[in-house]
Amino acid sequence: MTGTPHTTVAATASKLPARFGWIYAALIVSMLLSALDQTIVATALPTIVGELDGLSEMAWVTTGYILAVTIGMPVYGKLGDLIGRRGLFLWALTIFIAGSLLSGLSQDIGQLIAFRALQGLGGGGLMICTQAILADLVPVRQRAKYMGAIGAVFGLSSVAGPLLGGWITDNASWRWAFWINVPLGIAAFAISYFGIRLPKPGRTVRLDYLGIILMAITVTSLVLVADWGGNDHAWDSPLILSLIAVTIAGSIAFVLIERRAAEPLIPLSMLRNRVFALSTVIGMIAVGAGMFAVVGYMPTYLQMVYGHSATVSGLLLLPMVAGLMLTATVSGQLIAKIGRYKGFVISGLVIVPAGVYLLSTLNADSPAQLVCAYLALLGTGMGLLMQNLVLAVQNAFPRSEVGTATSANNFFREIGATIATAAVGALFAERLTASLAGLAPSLGGTGTDSLTPALVRSLPESVRDQVMHSYVDALLPIFAGLSVVALAALALAFFLPDRRLREDEPETGTADAEASRPFAAG
């Protein structure tokens, strides 16, 4: 008698929709497209702004996309819980495809920035709906096996994006960096349209419009502070101080509005959930400081200190991606068997600070193989963290709130990455400028702001060595500080509840039968 319920649950938990492999592939492609477009234009930007005569607005080609993605995340998460995710996901794909097509057709920099923002509005939906749809289709315990690839996509895109963008620009046209999304997006749309069947929540739609507006204003101000502060404008300039004031005032107003909203965009009760709060803070610290801040500046280090080209410096980051993909996949398989996630998170938070600290011990004479080994170690730790933290959050909430919880977690992680990258960049630039100040007379009339890898390689050996050591001394001590910050995330992880992953089938109600139909239309 006692064995029957267990057998039923186990059988039910392993049940997946028919042709799930195709659906899963479409979700992975959609996630990859969204993540890739945060970085794919990096190496193509000089050509793009040259053709479109938009050097002064160059940063907005990337910032516009990231802003739209970040603002869209919580909106898609909440709407998915209210009206269902299938139609929302297809709509996000449509917007993303249209934005990609129009970006490639842009005739001036203003058009490109606007269409990139449109593309970002779709991209934010792809990021959130992909993870939430997976939660709809796969029970939590089994979901661990499939979340690893989604986590690996983020690491892969950070390296593959610039490489792919540079290759396309060199061998075809920068416009194909956008147009390549169109056939892939259409294929993902067709598979998702015919393959995905999900229930409709049937909840009353009372969208938190005021909360969305306040969130958009606050996030825009924060991103602009992070992007402009210490670079385009001094930290004590009226513009930056005004943006900081708007960020603070907007955050306070947002909290007050969310307390009274019937369907808050980010419910404050969610912030009181220990699993959500700790997983989110850990992600902001470890992923932001441990990965994005490091990856953002290692290519510059490799080019200026080792003299590598942009392409080679990108290829040298591949060991990090390999480590991330390996541990993300293996940990997902093990978590599905064990039903626990905390040990993997703690292991990742031991490895990440170690990897970041080891990078800080490098010097100008360290072999490139050693850099690759330390990056591989960092990637190994990140693979144990990124999607396992999302999995912990999804496991802590019922189906009716999984989209909101997933989007809020991703939203705060994106904010953390933005702030960490900007903070490291500002500190790096300040230290580097001070270190290079005495070298200006030795640079042959070229200012320190105009240093390029090619110019550094052409300098006399004694001057070149000084420049290389300036980059080492300016950047690597910052990594040592980041390793301490990452250790703070490790301390928090010990307080993370280790809840057993649920083995029940997703609460899809009558739609379960439809979910198993092979590509029924409608």
N, C-alpha and C positions, 0 to 999 in steps of 0.2 A: 504493500500500500504506500509506504513512504517513498518508494523509488519512482512511482508514476509521475508526480508533479515535477521532480527534478528532470526526468527524461523529457517531459513535455516542454519545459522551459529551455532545455538545451537544444532541442530540435527547433523550437521557435526562434531562438536567438541566432541560429545559423542561417535562417531563411533570408534570402536576398531577392530583389526583383529579378525577373528574367532579363537576360542580356545586361546584367549589371556591369560587366566589364566595359561595354560600350558607353554606358552612362558615366561610369567612373572616369573613363578616358576623356569624355567631353568636359567633365568638371575640372580635371587636371589641366587640360588645354586652356580652359577659360581662366583658371587661376594663373597659369603661366603668362598668358597674354596681358593680364592686368598688372602683374608684378614686373614683367619685362619692360613695359612701357614707362616705368619710373626711371629706367636707366639706359634704355636703348638709344636715346638721342644724345647721350653724353659725348661720345666720340664724333658724332655727326654735326654737333652744334657749330663749330667753326665754319663748315661748308654751308650750313643752313643760313646762318646770319649773314654770311657773305653774299649769298644769292638773293636774299630777301632784304638786304640793307637794314639789318636790325640789331647791330652790335649792342646798342645801349639797352635794349630790352631782352637780351639773350637769356638772362636768368629766368625770366617769366615763362619760357618755353617748358622748363621743368617744374618751376614752382606752381604754375597754373594747374598742371596735371595733379601734382601731389596735394594741393589745396582741395581740389574738387573730390579726389579720392577720400581724403580724411573727413571732409564735411559730409560726404554721402554715406559713409559707413553706418553711423547710428540710425540714419533715416531708413536705409534699406533693412537694417535689422529689425526695427520696430514695425515697419510696414509688413515685413514678412510674417511676423507673429500675428498681425491683425488681419491681413487679407490672403495670406498664403504665399508661398515662395516660388512656385513654378512660373506663373505669369510674370512675377517681378524679375526673376532671373532672365527670362526671355526678353523682357523689356530692357534690362541692363545690357544684354548682349547686342540688342538692336542699336542702342545709343552708342555703345563702344565701337561697333562696326561703322556706323555713320560718322562718328568722330574721327576714326582712323582714315576713312576714305576722304573726308573733307580736309583733314590735316595734310594729306599727301597732295591735295589739289590747291593748297594755299598759295596765294600770289603775293602776299606781303606778310610782315611779321605780326601785324595786328590780327589778321585772319588766323594765322597759325596758333597764336596764343588762345584765341577764342575757341577754336576747334579742339585744341588740346584740353581745355577745360571741359568741353562737352565729352570728350573721350574719357576724362577722369571721372565724370559723373556716372558713366557706365562702368568704368573700372572698379570704383568703390563697391558697386553692387555685385560685380563678379566675385570680388574677394570674400564678401560676407555671405552671399547666397550659396556659393560653392560649399563652404564649410557647414552652413545651416542645412542645406539639402542633404548633405552626407549624414547629418544627424537625423534627418527625417527617414532616411532609407536604411540605415544600419544601426543596430543596437549599440549602446555605448561600449560594452565589452569587446565586441567584434570591430568596432569603429577604430580602435587603436591601431589595427593593422593597416588601415587605409589613410590615416591621418599623417603617417610618416612621409609619404610622397608629397603631400601638400606642404609640409614644413620644408622639405628639400627644395621645393620650387622657389621659395624666397631666397635661399642661399644661391641657387643656380642662377636666378635672374640677376643678382647683384654683380655677377661676373660675366655671364653670357650676354647680358644686355649691351654693355659697351663693346664687347668683342664683335657681336653680330652687327651692331650699328656701324662700327668702323668698316667691317668687311663689305656691307651693303653699299656704303658711301663710296668706297674705293672701287668697287666692281660694277656698280649699276648707278643708282641715284639715291640720294637721301630720302626721296619720297617713298621708296620701297620699304623703308624702315617702318612706315605706317601702313602701306598697302598690303604688306605681308600678313597683317592681322585679318584682312577681309576674307580670304578663302578659309582660313582656319576658324574664324569666328562663325562663318556660315555653316561649316561642317558641324561645329559644336551646337549651333542653334538647331539644325535639323535633327541631330541625335537626341537632343534634350526635348524638343517639341514632341517627337513621336515616342520617346522612351520613358520620360519621367512622368509619373502619376503620383500626385500628392493630394491629401485632403485639404479642404478649405476650412479655416478656423471658425468662421461664422461669427466672429466678434464684431461689435459695433466699432466702426472706424471713426475715432475721434483723435485726429492727428494733432500733435502738439506744435502748432505753427509758430507760436511765439518762442518756444524752446528751440526750434530749428533755426530761427532768425538769430537769436542770441548766441547759439552755439556757433553758427557760421561767422558772426562778427568776431567772437572771441578767438576762434581758431585762426581766422585770417590775421588778426592782430598778432597773435603769438608766433605764427610762422614767419610773418614779416619781421618781427623783432629778432627771431633766430637767424633769418636770412640776411638782414641788413645791418644788424647791430655789430659794430666793430669793423665792418667791411665797407659798405657804401656810406654809412653814417656813423658818427661817433656815438658811443653809448650814452653820453650826456647831451646829445643833440635834442632839440625840441621835438623832432619827429619821433625819435625812438622813445623818449620819455612819454609822449602822448600815446603811442601804441602800447606801452607797458601799462599806462593808466586805463586804457580801453580794455586790455586783457583782464586786469584785476576787476574792474567794474563789471565787465561782461560775465566773468566767472561767478561773482556774487549774485548778480541778477538771475543768471541761469539756475543756480541752486534754489533761489527763492521761488522761481516760476515752477521748477520741477516738483517742489513740495506740494503745489496746489493743482497741478495738471491732472486731468482725469486719466490720460494715457501718457505718462511722462516719457520723453525720449530716452532718458537714462534714469530709471527709477532709483531714488536714493536708498530704498530698501536693499537694492542690489549691492550697493557699496558697503552695506553692513554685513553682507555675507562673507564669512572668513575666507572661504575658498576663493571667491571672486576677488576680494580685496588683496589677499596675499599673492595670488597668481598674477594679477594685473600689475602690482607694484614690482614683483620679481621680474616680470617680462619687460617692464619699462626700464628697469635698471640693467639687467643682464643682457637683454637683446639690444637695447639702445646703446649702452656703454660697451658691452662686450663684443658686439658684432658690427653694427652699422658705423659706429664711430671709428673703429679700427679699419674696416674695409674701405671706408670713405677716403682714407689718407695713405694707406699702404701703397697703392699704385704710384702716387706722387713720390713717395719715399724710394720705391724701386727704380723709378726713372731718374731721379736726381742723384741718388747715391750710387746706384749700380750702372747707370747709363743705359738701361734697357728702353726699348721703344714702348709706346702705349700698348701695343698688341701683346708683346712679351710680358709686360708687367701684369696685364690681365690674365694671361695664361698661368703665371706663377701663383695666382690665387686659386687655381683649380684644386690643389690638394685640400684646401679648406672645404670646398664644395663636396669633394669626395668623402671626406670625413663626416660631414653633415649628413649626406645622403645615406651613408652606411649605418650610422648609429640611429638615425631617424627611422629607417626601415626595420632594423633589428630590434630596437626598443619597442616599436609598435607590435611586432610579433610576440615579444616576451610579455608585454603588458596584457595582450589579449589572453594569454595563457594564465598569467598570475592573477590578473584582475586588480592590480595595484600600480600606482604611478609615482608615489612620493620618492621611493628609492632612486628612480631614474632621474628625477628632477634634482635631487641632492647631488647625485653623481655628476650631472652636468654642471652644477654650480661649484663643484670642486675643480673640474677640469677647465672651465672657462677662465677663472682668474689666473690659473696656472699658465694657460696659453698666452693670455694678455701680458702677464708679468715676464714670461720668457722672451716675448717680442721686445720688451723694454730693455733686455740685456744685450741686444745686438749692438754691433758697432760697424763702422765703415768697412772693416776687413772681414766681417762674418760672411761665410760662403752662402750663396743663394739657396743651396740645399737646406741649410739650417733654417732659413726664413720659411721655406716651404714646410718643413717638419713642424715648426711652431704653429703655422697657420692650419695645418692638418689637425693638430691637437685642439686648437680653438674650434674648428668645425666639428670635431668629435663631440665636444661639450655642447655646442649649440644644437646638434641633432638630438640630444637627450632632453632638450628644453622646449623648443619653440612650440610644436604642436601638442606636446604632452601637457603644457600649461593650458592650452585651449581645451583639451580633452577634460582636464580637471574641472574647468569652469562649466562645460556642457553637462558634465555628470552631476553638478550641484544644483541644476535647475530643471523644472519640468518642461515638457515639450512646448507648452504655450509661451515660454520665455526664452527658449534656447537661442532664437535669432537675436533678441535684444542683448542677451548676455554675451554671445559670440562677437557681435559688432562692437559692444562697449569695450570688451577686452582688446580687440584689434585696434580700436580707436585710440585708447590710451597708450598702447604699445607704439603706434605710429607717432604720437605726440612725443613719447620718450625718446624715440630714435631721432626725431627732428631736433629736439633740444640738445641731446648728447652730441650729435654731429656738429651742430652749430657752435656749441661750447668748445669742443675740441678744435674746431677750425679757427675760432677767434683767438684762443690761447696759443695755438700753433703759429698763427700769423704774427701775433705780437712778439713771441719769443724769437721767431725767425727774423723778423725785421730788425730787432735789436742786435741779433747775432751777426747779421750781414752788414750792419751799418758801417763798420770800419773797412769793408771790402770794396766800397763803391769806387775808389780811385783805381783799383786794380782790374776793373771790369771793362776797360777800354771804352768808356763813355756810355755803357749800357747801365741803366738804373737797376737796382735790385728787384724792382717790381716787374722787370721785363726778362728775368732769367727763364730760360727754357732748357730742357735736357740737351738739345743740340748745342746751345751756346756754352753750357757748362763743359761739355766734352771738348770744346774748342779752346778752352782756357789753358794757360800754362799749368803744368802739373801742380806747382805749389799753391796757386790760387784755387785750382779745382779741388784740391784736398781740403782747403779751408771751407769752401762752399759745401762740400759733402759733409764735413764734420758739423757745420752749422745746422744742416737738416737733421742729422742724427741727434744733436744736443737739443734741438727745438722740439722734436716730436716724441722721441722715445721716453723721456721722463714723464710725459703726459700719460703714456700707456701704463707706467708704473702706478700712477694715481688711479687710473681706470680699474686696475686690478684690485685695488683696495675697495673701490666702489662696488665692484662685482662681488667681493667678499661679504658686503652688507646684504646682498641678495641671498647669499648662502645662509647667513644667520636667520633671515626671515623664513627660509624654506623649512627650518626645523619646526616652525609653528604651523605649517600648512597641514590641514587635516588630511589624513590618508584614507579617504572613503573608498570602499570597494566599488568597482565599476559595476553598474547595473547590467544584469543579463536579460532583462525583459525586452520584448520586441517593442520597437517604436510605436507610440500611440497614434497609429494612423487610422484607426476606426475602420469604417467600411471601405476605405480606399485601399486597404491591403490587397484585396483581390485585384483591383485595377493596377496596382503597382507591379504585379507579377505578369501582367499581359505583355506580350512581345510587341512593342511599338504600335499600340493602338492609337489611332489619330483622335484629335479632339481635345 
